Amino acid sequence: QVQLQESGPGLVKPSETLSLTCSVSDGSIDTYYWTWIRQPPGKGLEWIGYISYTGSTNYNPSVKSRVTISVDTSKNQFSLRLSSVTAADTAVYYCARVVRGKEYNAPTSGFYYYYYMDVWGKGTTVTVSS
Amino acid sequence: DIQMTQSPSSLSASVGDRVTITCRASQSISTYLNWYQQKPGNAPKLLIYFSSSLQSGVPSRFSGSGSGTDFTLTISSLQPDDFATYYCQQNYISPWTFGRGTTVEVK
């Protein structure tokens, strides 16, 4: 059973860059999509972005100017970098595996893709504070 | 962004109760809707994907339905392990967005 584990500093200073890594064990990283999601203290979930096995990315506009998600297939890891952090970036950060399914839409004679996060890391708390 | 509105925000129920949670999207999302369960201090767990498909290993007392803008998660007979917070999430249009959650508490 594939497992994900986040790692990285638990404390980051304001204006600096948050860097986290997600290690994928007991599974290959090059056949799925991979995503980061965060949860501020006492609040709900916010999707940050994903990277595909081809390396293409899709980011939430709320962080798009500050975020980079990358993958290192040789290490079976993917990473998150979030620059110019503020206290609002304080959260539990989760990495997760994304499954992409395909549905045929008869009215349009086309295929549509749906996505869901089926395996999650345990999460890592990142606090932004001086 | 597509707004996902869950109701109620919390509910109290007893073991054995039938529980229904509603999720409404601000625009049509077809059936591109997932449900997750989260317990305090833990990561979310996938329950239902594509509106009504039960994730492998999830008990059959959980079911999902709906299309367009209105969706429902139903727990047919609430068990002690089901007291948690439930989130819906749309993946029809980027950015993917979550509802604010529904907490199921012990009555």
Chai-1 contact restraints between the chains, C-beta under 6 A:
chainA,res_idxA,chainB,res_idxB,connection_type,confidence,min_distance_angstrom,max_distance_angstrom,comment,restraint_id
A,G44,B,F98,contact,1.0,0.0,6.0,A-B,restraint_1
A,G44,B,R100,contact,1.0,0.0,6.0,A-B,restraint_2
A,G44,B,G101,contact,1.0,0.0,6.0,A-B,restraint_3
A,L45,B,Y87,contact,1.0,0.0,6.0,A-B,restraint_4
A,L45,B,F98,contact,1.0,0.0,6.0,A-B,restraint_5
A,W47,B,P95,contact,1.0,0.0,6.0,A-B,restraint_6
A,W47,B,W96,contact,1.0,0.0,6.0,A-B,restraint_7
A,N58,B,S94,contact,1.0,0.0,6.0,A-B,restraint_8
A,N60,B,P95,contact,1.0,0.0,6.0,A-B,restraint_9
A,Y94,B,A43,contact,1.0,0.0,6.0,A-B,restraint_10
A,Y114,B,Y32,contact,1.0,0.0,6.0,A-B,restraint_11
A,Y114,B,F50,contact,1.0,0.0,6.0,A-B,restraint_12
A,Y114,B,N91,contact,1.0,0.0,6.0,A-B,restraint_13
A,Y115,B,N91,contact,1.0,0.0,6.0,A-B,restraint_14
A,Y116,B,N34,contact,1.0,0.0,6.0,A-B,restraint_15
A,Y116,B,Y49,contact,1.0,0.0,6.0,A-B,restraint_16
A,D118,B,L46,contact,1.0,0.0,6.0,A-B,restraint_17
A,W120,B,A43,contact,1.0,0.0,6.0,A-B,restraint_18
A,K122,B,A43,contact,1.0,0.0,6.0,A-B,restraint_19
A,G123,B,A43,contact,1.0,0.0,6.0,A-B,restraint_20
